[in-house]
Amino acid sequence: MLPENQPTPGTSSSDYPGPYALLEKELAPYFIDKAPVAPLRLKEGFVKYFPWVAVVLLVLLLPVVLAALGLGALLSPFSFLGGLDSGFSYIMVLGLSAVTLVLDILSLSGLFNRQRVGWKWAYYSQLLSILSGVFTFSVPSILMSLLFLYLLFQVRSYYK
């Protein structure tokens, strides 16, 4: 059950009066008003359990990402052997992955406390994930990031 200070299930993009993040005002109508409304139980479960899932995934992925960054730094000069565009793409994806990891770590405290700043960090992380998917031409990565962005917008009003 929702406590009294929680939003109603029919919240629209215009119901949130706070300051907007980068591109949030433009994306909100698509992910809130035009997209199907997520079930209330899904929203509540996402808000309740996502921070814990994120902690587990970050702990599991941190050594892998750090190793990839170390190997990436070692192998980055060789990435340009495939051409300037592949080398540039490789370097960009490594950098975006590192920044995304930092943003995910920054979002944890706010997500646990249901603060708007945590939502914003998670939002920025997903925007960078989409950008990384575009650089690598990874359609599954882009689709997963868009799905997560949809869920973030569906629960946006839970974070004050």
N, C-alpha and C positions, 0 to 999 in steps of 0.2 A: 504494500500500500504506500501511496505517496503521502509524505507529511504535508501539512497545510501550506508551507511556503514553497512547495514544488509547483512547477508549471502544469497547466492543463494539457491533455493530449492533443488538442487542436491548435497548438501554438503556430502562428505563421511568422514569416520572415519580418514582417513589420511590427511584431509585438515586442521585439527586443530593442530597448532604447539606448543601450550602452554604446561606447565608442567601437568603431569597426576596425578590424584588421585589414591588411592588404588584400584586396579583391573580395573580401567577405561580403560586402554589400552587393556586388555584382553576382556572386555565386549563390547567395542565400535564396533568392526566388526559385532557382532551379532545383536546389536540393531540399527545400522545405515546402514551397507552395505547389510546384509543378510535379514533384516526385511523389510517389505514394507514401503515405504516412506509415512509419514503422509502428508495429504493435507496441503497446505500452509496456508489456512484460519484457520485450526485447530492449527497449530503451532503459528500463530500470536495471536489467541485468548488465547491460553495457556499462552504465554509469557505476554500478556497484563492483563489477568484477574486472573491468578492463585495466585499471591501474595495477592490479595484482598480476594479471597476465603479462602486462608490459614489463613488470619487474623481472618476472621469470625469463621472458624472452631476451631482455637486455643482459641479464646475467649469463645466459647461454650464448648469446651472440657477441658479447664483448671480446672474448679471446679470439674468436674467428675474425672479427672486424679488425682488431689490432694486428693480427698476423697478416691479414690481407693488406692492410696499410703498410706494414713493414716490407712485405714482399713487393707490394706495388711501388714503393719508393725505390726499391732495388731494381725492379724490372722496368720502371717507367721510361728510361732511355730507349729500351728495346721496343717499346710499344709503337714508336714512330717508324719502325721498319716496315710496318704495314701501310704506311702513308701518313700524311699529316693529319687527316681527318680521324683516322682510327686512334692515333696517339693522343690527339686532343680530347676525343671522346673518352678514352681510358682515364686520362688525368681528371677530367671533369667528373666522371662517375665516382672516382676515388674521393675527390674533395666533397662532392655532394653526400656521399655515404657517411663521411666523417661528421659533416655538419648535421645531417639527419640524426645520427646517433646522439650528438650533443643536445639537440633540440628535444629528443625523446627523453633524455635524462632530465633536462630542465622542466619538462612538463609533468613529471611524476608527482612532485609535491602539490602542485595546483590541482591535479586530477584527484588525488586522494582527499584533498580538502574542498573539492568542488568549487574551485576558484576560477574565475574567467581567464586568468593568466595561464593556467595549466591548459585550458582548452585552446588558447591561442598558440602556445608552443606546439601542441599536438597538430593543430591546423597547419602551421608553417612547415612542420615535418612532413606532412602529407603532400603539401604543394611541392616540396623539394623531391619527394619520392616520385611524383608524377613527372617532374622535370628529368629526373634520372632515368625513368622508364622511356622517356622520349629520346634521350641521348643514346640509349642502348637498343632502341626499337623493340622493347619488350612489351608486347600487348598484354600478357598476363599481369605483369607488374603494374601497368597503368590501370587495368581494370580493378585489381585489388586495392590500389590506392584510391581510386574513385569510389569504390564500395565503402572503404573506411571513411572517406571524406563525407559521403552520404550519411553514414552513422553519426559522425561528429556533428553534422548540421542538425540531425534529428534530435540530438541531446543537448544542443547548444544552450537552450534555455535553462538547463539544470545547473549551469555554472554561473555564479554571480560574482 
